[in-house]
């Protein structure tokens, strides 16, 4: 009835469409307990129908896609990010990580006219990882089939959202992430210091987490299947900028398949909260801990393979030969005499053999990257199928009229 009244008002009084639409929907909601639609109240009937049609026409409109947006002091960019969100996204969870500016109030104001927005506020700043853990928990509660992380600084274009989740929808991967190093022209627009740091950090991160087949592992534009996310212990996810690396480390232990999705980088006038001194002081120790944990659990607890044998034989030779050679070199150097041939050959052989065995273990580790998705079944993106049985009406025998009947 409300929609019919609005259409009649649209035909009669074109200038009063917005007021009539808002009044009709509000009256209908209070009178008949009709839920408010997932569109802005100020939208006209034609705009509302266009938005609904756009959502229904998209191939992913039937999926429960939840986008988590961690936000900290992003009052300048957050509104543009929310406005650019595709219409087929079911829910947008914004986690205000104790911002000191107007980020929270602006999101709250936006959420009043768009019920897709869910605002969660932290009383204390927990870092990007802590905000994502809160958003992930809410997405699991909402029964999300696909969960996407999109930053609030506008560097992650929603235009590539469908491209990012396509491997998950098709059952090709459990976790998809952006790769900014695929486009060389876009890579040239990246700041030089950030480009160099990302390249070095990417190589170290690949060795620490075990996903040798990906690049740009610190890219924060990621998507994950909801079933896989529910299997990850969220309390073990890193609370700081180590979040992406921590996610990859947990996914490797679960045996999840990770796939790169090429996309260009976007850099505007936004302010980065990344602290270079903090990264340099925090990442090396965390990467070493992740690497040690992965090697012990993967090759000695969960499985015992040729890589395990190579490590057991190679590491003692390499470390023992190096320590023995340094000790003998220092002792003979202090004495001022030449070392015997046997004393030189023994550590040299241990170092060479140990290095070869460790190199063989590295080759085995390269081949142990997960390749079978945990969720290989594609997600159903089509509307519910209806079986329409069409019955042909029986043909009636029609008697020809004769001239005498006329």
C-alpha positions as CSV (number, residue, x, y, z in Angstrom):
1,X,0.0,0.0,0.0
2,X,2.8,2.4,0.8
3,X,4.5,1.7,-2.5
4,X,1.3,2.2,-4.4
5,X,0.7,5.5,-2.6
6,X,4.2,6.6,-3.5
7,X,3.8,5.7,-7.2
8,X,0.6,7.7,-7.4
9,X,2.2,10.6,-5.7
10,X,5.1,10.4,-8.2
11,X,2.7,10.6,-11.1
12,X,0.7,13.5,-9.6
13,X,3.3,15.6,-7.7
14,X,6.8,15.1,-9.0
15,X,8.2,17.6,-6.6
16,X,7.0,15.9,-3.4
17,X,8.3,12.4,-4.1
18,X,11.0,12.3,-1.4
19,X,8.7,13.5,1.3
20,X,5.9,11.2,0.4
21,X,8.2,8.2,0.1
22,X,9.7,8.8,3.5
23,X,6.3,9.5,5.2
24,X,4.7,6.4,3.6
25,X,7.5,4.0,4.5
26,X,7.7,5.4,8.1
27,X,3.9,5.1,8.5
28,X,3.9,1.6,7.0
29,X,6.7,0.5,9.3
30,X,5.0,1.7,12.5
31,X,1.5,0.7,11.5
32,X,2.1,-2.8,10.0
33,X,5.5,-3.7,11.4
34,X,7.1,-3.7,8.0
35,X,10.9,-3.8,8.3
36,X,12.6,-0.7,6.9
37,X,14.3,-1.5,3.6
38,X,18.1,-1.7,3.2
39,X,18.2,1.6,1.3
40,X,18.3,5.3,2.3
41,X,14.9,6.6,3.5
42,X,15.4,9.7,1.3
43,X,15.6,7.6,-1.9
44,X,12.7,7.9,-4.3
45,X,10.7,4.9,-5.4
46,X,12.4,4.8,-8.8
47,X,15.9,5.0,-7.1
48,X,14.9,2.3,-4.7
49,X,13.6,0.0,-7.4
50,X,16.8,0.7,-9.4
51,X,19.0,-0.3,-6.4
52,X,16.9,-3.4,-5.8
53,X,17.2,-4.4,-9.5
54,X,20.9,-3.8,-9.5
55,X,21.4,-6.0,-6.5
56,X,19.2,-8.8,-7.9
57,X,20.9,-8.7,-11.3
58,X,24.4,-9.1,-9.9
59,X,25.6,-12.8,-9.9
60,X,26.7,-12.6,-6.3
61,X,23.5,-11.0,-5.0
62,X,22.3,-14.3,-3.5
63,X,25.5,-14.7,-1.4
64,X,25.8,-13.5,2.2
65,X,28.9,-11.4,1.7
66,X,30.1,-9.4,4.7
67,X,32.7,-6.7,4.5
68,X,34.6,-5.8,7.6
69,X,36.0,-2.3,7.7
70,X,38.5,-1.5,10.6
71,X,38.6,2.3,11.1
72,X,40.8,4.4,13.2
73,X,40.7,8.2,12.7
74,X,39.4,8.0,9.2
75,X,36.7,10.7,9.3
76,X,37.9,12.1,5.9
77,X,37.6,8.8,4.0
78,X,35.1,6.6,5.7
79,X,32.0,8.1,4.2
80,X,33.4,7.8,0.6
81,X,34.3,4.1,1.3
82,X,30.8,3.3,2.6
83,X,29.2,5.1,-0.3
84,X,31.2,3.2,-2.8
85,X,30.3,-0.2,-1.4
86,X,28.6,-2.4,-4.0
87,X,24.9,-2.9,-3.6
88,X,25.2,-6.7,-3.6
89,X,27.2,-6.7,-0.4
90,X,24.8,-8.0,2.3
91,X,26.3,-6.4,5.4
92,X,29.2,-3.9,6.1
93,X,30.6,-4.2,9.6
94,X,32.6,-1.1,10.6
95,X,34.8,-1.5,13.7
96,X,35.6,1.9,15.2
97,X,38.9,1.2,17.0
98,X,38.5,3.9,19.6
99,X,39.0,6.8,17.1
100,X,39.6,10.2,18.6
101,X,38.0,12.1,15.7
102,X,34.4,12.0,14.2
103,X,34.8,8.6,12.5
104,X,32.3,6.9,14.8
105,X,29.6,9.6,14.6
106,X,29.9,9.8,10.9
107,X,29.4,6.0,10.5
108,X,26.5,6.1,13.0
109,X,24.9,8.9,10.9
110,X,25.4,6.9,7.8
111,X,23.9,3.8,9.4
112,X,20.6,5.5,10.2
113,X,19.8,5.7,6.4
114,X,21.4,2.4,5.4
115,X,20.7,-0.7,7.5
116,X,23.5,-2.7,5.8
117,X,25.9,-0.8,8.1
118,X,26.7,-2.4,11.5
119,X,28.8,-0.2,13.8
120,X,30.9,-1.7,16.6
121,X,32.9,0.6,18.8
122,X,36.0,-0.3,20.8
123,X,36.5,1.5,24.1
124,X,40.3,1.0,23.8
125,X,42.5,0.9,20.7
126,X,43.2,-2.7,19.9
127,X,45.1,-2.3,16.6
128,X,44.0,-3.4,13.1
129,X,44.3,-7.1,14.2
130,X,42.1,-6.6,17.2
131,X,39.5,-4.7,15.1
132,X,39.5,-7.5,12.6
133,X,39.0,-10.2,15.2
134,X,35.9,-8.3,16.4
135,X,34.6,-7.9,12.9
136,X,35.3,-11.6,12.1
137,X,33.4,-12.7,15.2
138,X,30.4,-10.6,14.1
139,X,30.6,-11.9,10.5
140,X,30.5,-15.5,11.8
141,X,27.6,-14.6,13.9
142,X,25.8,-13.2,10.8
143,X,26.4,-16.5,9.0
144,X,28.6,-15.0,6.3
145,X,29.6,-17.2,3.4
146,X,32.4,-14.8,2.3
147,X,34.1,-12.3,4.6
148,X,36.2,-9.5,3.1
149,X,38.6,-7.0,4.8
150,X,38.5,-3.5,3.4
151,X,40.4,-0.7,5.0
152,X,38.8,2.7,5.7
153,X,41.5,4.8,4.0
154,X,40.2,4.3,0.5
155,X,43.3,2.5,-0.8
156,X,41.2,-0.7,-1.6
157,X,38.9,-0.2,-4.5
158,X,35.5,-1.8,-4.2
159,X,35.6,-2.2,-8.0
160,X,37.9,-5.2,-7.5
161,X,35.7,-6.8,-4.8
162,X,33.9,-9.2,-7.2
163,X,37.3,-10.1,-8.7
164,X,38.7,-10.8,-5.3
165,X,36.0,-13.2,-4.1
166,X,35.7,-15.0,-7.4
167,X,38.2,-17.8,-6.5
168,X,36.3,-18.4,-3.3
169,X,32.9,-18.5,-5.0
170,X,34.2,-20.9,-7.6
171,X,35.8,-23.2,-5.0
172,X,39.4,-22.6,-6.2
173,X,40.7,-21.2,-3.0
174,X,39.8,-20.7,0.7
175,X,41.6,-17.4,1.0
176,X,42.2,-14.7,-1.6
177,X,44.4,-11.6,-1.3
178,X,45.4,-8.8,-3.5
179,X,48.8,-8.6,-5.2
180,X,50.0,-5.0,-6.0
181,X,53.3,-6.2,-7.6
182,X,51.6,-7.7,-10.7
183,X,51.0,-4.3,-12.4
184,X,54.4,-2.7,-13.0
185,X,52.9,0.7,-14.0
186,X,50.9,0.8,-10.7
187,X,53.9,-0.4,-8.9
188,X,55.8,2.6,-10.1
189,X,53.3,4.9,-8.4
190,X,54.0,3.3,-5.0
191,X,56.4,5.2,-2.8
192,X,60.0,3.9,-3.2
193,X,60.6,3.3,0.5
194,X,57.3,1.4,0.8
195,X,58.1,-0.6,-2.4
196,X,61.5,-1.6,-1.1
197,X,60.2,-2.5,2.3
198,X,57.3,-4.5,0.9
199,X,59.7,-6.6,-1.4
200,X,62.0,-7.5,1.5
201,X,59.2,-8.1,3.9
202,X,57.4,-10.2,1.3
203,X,60.3,-12.6,0.9
204,X,60.8,-13.0,4.6
205,X,57.1,-13.5,5.2
206,X,56.8,-16.2,2.5
207,X,59.5,-18.2,4.2
208,X,57.9,-17.7,7.6
209,X,54.4,-18.7,6.7
210,X,55.1,-21.3,4.1
211,X,53.1,-19.9,1.1
212,X,55.9,-19.7,-1.4
213,X,53.5,-19.4,-4.3
214,X,52.2,-15.9,-3.4
215,X,53.6,-12.5,-3.4
216,X,52.8,-9.3,-1.6
217,X,51.7,-11.2,1.5
218,X,51.3,-8.0,3.6
219,X,48.5,-6.8,1.3
220,X,45.5,-6.2,3.5
221,X,42.8,-6.5,0.8
222,X,41.8,-10.1,1.7
223,X,38.7,-12.4,1.5
224,X,38.0,-15.7,3.2
225,X,35.3,-18.4,3.1
226,X,33.1,-18.3,6.1
227,X,33.5,-22.0,6.8
228,X,37.3,-21.7,6.9
229,X,37.1,-18.6,9.1
230,X,35.1,-20.4,11.7
231,X,37.9,-23.0,12.0
232,X,40.6,-20.5,12.8
233,X,41.3,-19.7,16.5
234,X,40.7,-16.0,16.4
235,X,42.4,-15.4,19.8
236,X,45.7,-16.5,18.2
237,X,45.5,-13.8,15.4
238,X,48.0,-10.9,15.8
239,X,46.5,-7.8,17.2
240,X,48.7,-5.3,15.4
241,X,49.9,-4.7,11.8
242,X,51.2,-8.3,12.0
243,X,47.5,-9.4,11.3
244,X,47.9,-10.4,7.7
245,X,51.0,-12.5,8.4
246,X,49.4,-14.1,11.4
247,X,46.4,-15.0,9.3
248,X,48.6,-16.7,6.7
249,X,50.4,-18.6,9.4
250,X,47.2,-20.0,10.8
251,X,45.8,-20.8,7.4
252,X,48.9,-22.8,6.5
253,X,48.5,-24.9,9.6
254,X,44.9,-25.5,8.6
255,X,45.9,-26.6,5.1
256,X,44.0,-23.8,3.3
257,X,44.6,-22.8,-0.3
258,X,45.6,-19.1,-0.8
259,X,45.4,-17.4,-4.2
260,X,46.8,-14.1,-5.4
261,X,44.4,-11.7,-7.2
262,X,46.3,-9.0,-9.3
263,X,45.0,-5.5,-8.6
264,X,46.6,-2.1,-8.8
265,X,47.5,-0.1,-5.7
266,X,45.8,3.2,-4.9
267,X,47.5,6.0,-3.0
268,X,45.9,9.3,-2.3
269,X,46.2,12.0,0.4
270,X,45.3,9.6,3.2
271,X,47.5,9.4,6.2
272,X,49.1,6.1,7.0
273,X,49.2,4.8,10.5
274,X,52.1,2.4,9.7
275,X,55.1,3.0,11.9
276,X,58.4,2.0,10.2
277,X,60.4,1.8,13.4
278,X,57.8,-0.3,15.1
279,X,57.7,-2.7,12.1
280,X,61.5,-3.1,12.1
281,X,61.5,-3.8,15.8
282,X,58.5,-6.1,15.8
283,X,58.4,-8.1,12.6
284,X,61.8,-10.0,12.7
285,X,61.1,-11.6,16.0
286,X,57.6,-12.5,15.1
287,X,58.6,-13.9,11.7
288,X,61.2,-16.1,13.3
289,X,58.7,-17.3,15.9
290,X,56.2,-18.1,13.1
291,X,58.8,-19.9,11.0
292,X,59.9,-22.1,14.0
293,X,56.4,-22.9,15.0
294,X,55.5,-23.8,11.4
295,X,58.5,-26.1,10.9
296,X,57.9,-28.0,14.2
297,X,54.2,-28.4,13.8
298,X,54.1,-29.1,10.1
299,X,57.1,-31.4,9.7
300,X,57.4,-33.1,13.1
301,X,54.0,-33.0,14.8
302,X,51.3,-33.2,12.0
303,X,53.6,-35.1,9.6
304,X,57.0,-36.6,9.2
305,X,58.4,-36.5,5.6
306,X,61.6,-36.3,3.7
307,X,61.8,-32.7,4.7
308,X,61.9,-33.8,8.4
309,X,64.8,-36.2,7.7
310,X,66.8,-33.6,5.8
311,X,66.3,-31.1,8.7
312,X,67.2,-33.7,11.3
313,X,70.5,-34.6,9.5
314,X,71.3,-31.2,8.0
315,X,70.9,-28.7,10.8
316,X,73.2,-30.5,13.3
317,X,75.9,-30.8,10.6
318,X,75.6,-27.1,9.5
319,X,75.5,-25.6,13.0
320,X,78.0,-28.1,14.5
321,X,80.5,-27.7,11.6
322,X,80.2,-23.9,11.8
323,X,80.7,-23.8,15.6
324,X,83.6,-26.3,15.4
325,X,85.3,-24.4,12.6
326,X,85.0,-21.0,14.3
327,X,86.3,-22.5,17.6
328,X,89.3,-24.1,16.0
329,X,90.1,-21.1,13.9
330,X,90.1,-18.8,17.0
331,X,92.2,-21.2,19.1
332,X,94.9,-21.7,16.4
333,X,94.9,-18.0,15.6
334,X,95.6,-17.1,19.2
335,X,98.3,-19.7,19.4
336,X,99.9,-18.3,16.2
337,X,100.2,-21.7,14.5
338,X,98.7,-23.2,11.4
339,X,95.7,-25.6,11.8
340,X,96.3,-29.2,10.6
341,X,94.7,-30.3,7.4
342,X,92.2,-32.6,9.2
343,X,91.0,-29.8,11.4
344,X,90.2,-27.7,8.4
345,X,88.6,-30.4,6.3
346,X,86.3,-31.8,9.0
347,X,84.3,-28.5,9.6
348,X,84.3,-27.8,5.8
349,X,82.7,-31.2,5.0
350,X,80.1,-30.8,7.8
351,X,79.2,-27.3,6.6
352,X,78.9,-28.4,2.9
353,X,76.9,-31.5,3.7
354,X,74.7,-29.7,6.1
355,X,74.0,-26.9,3.7
356,X,73.1,-29.4,0.9
357,X,70.6,-31.2,3.2
358,X,69.0,-27.9,4.4
359,X,68.7,-26.8,0.7
360,X,67.0,-30.2,0.0
361,X,64.6,-29.6,2.9
362,X,63.8,-26.1,1.5
363,X,62.9,-27.7,-1.8
364,X,60.6,-30.2,-0.1
365,X,59.0,-27.3,1.9
366,X,58.4,-25.5,-1.4
367,X,56.5,-28.5,-2.7
368,X,54.4,-28.8,0.5
369,X,52.3,-25.7,-0.2
370,X,48.5,-26.6,0.2
371,X,46.9,-27.1,-3.2
372,X,43.6,-28.8,-2.4
373,X,41.0,-26.3,-1.0
374,X,39.3,-27.1,2.3
375,X,36.0,-26.0,0.7
376,X,36.2,-27.1,-2.9
377,X,32.4,-26.8,-3.4
378,X,31.4,-23.7,-5.4
379,X,28.9,-21.4,-3.7
380,X,25.4,-21.3,-5.2
381,X,25.1,-17.8,-6.8
382,X,21.8,-18.5,-8.7
383,X,18.2,-17.9,-7.5
384,X,16.3,-20.8,-6.1
385,X,15.4,-23.2,-8.9
386,X,11.7,-23.7,-9.5
387,X,10.4,-26.6,-11.4
388,X,7.7,-25.4,-13.7
389,X,5.8,-28.3,-15.2
390,X,3.9,-27.2,-18.2
391,X,1.0,-29.5,-19.1
392,X,-0.4,-29.4,-22.5
393,X,-4.1,-29.1,-22.7
394,X,-5.8,-32.1,-24.4
395,X,-6.6,-31.4,-28.0
396,X,-10.3,-31.3,-28.6
397,X,-11.8,-32.8,-31.7
398,X,-13.4,-30.0,-33.6
399,X,-16.2,-30.9,-35.8
400,X,-16.1,-29.2,-39.2
401,X,-19.1,-27.2,-39.9
402,X,-21.1,-28.2,-42.8
403,X,-22.9,-25.9,-45.2
404,X,-26.2,-27.2,-43.9
405,X,-25.3,-26.0,-40.3
406,X,-24.8,-22.5,-41.5
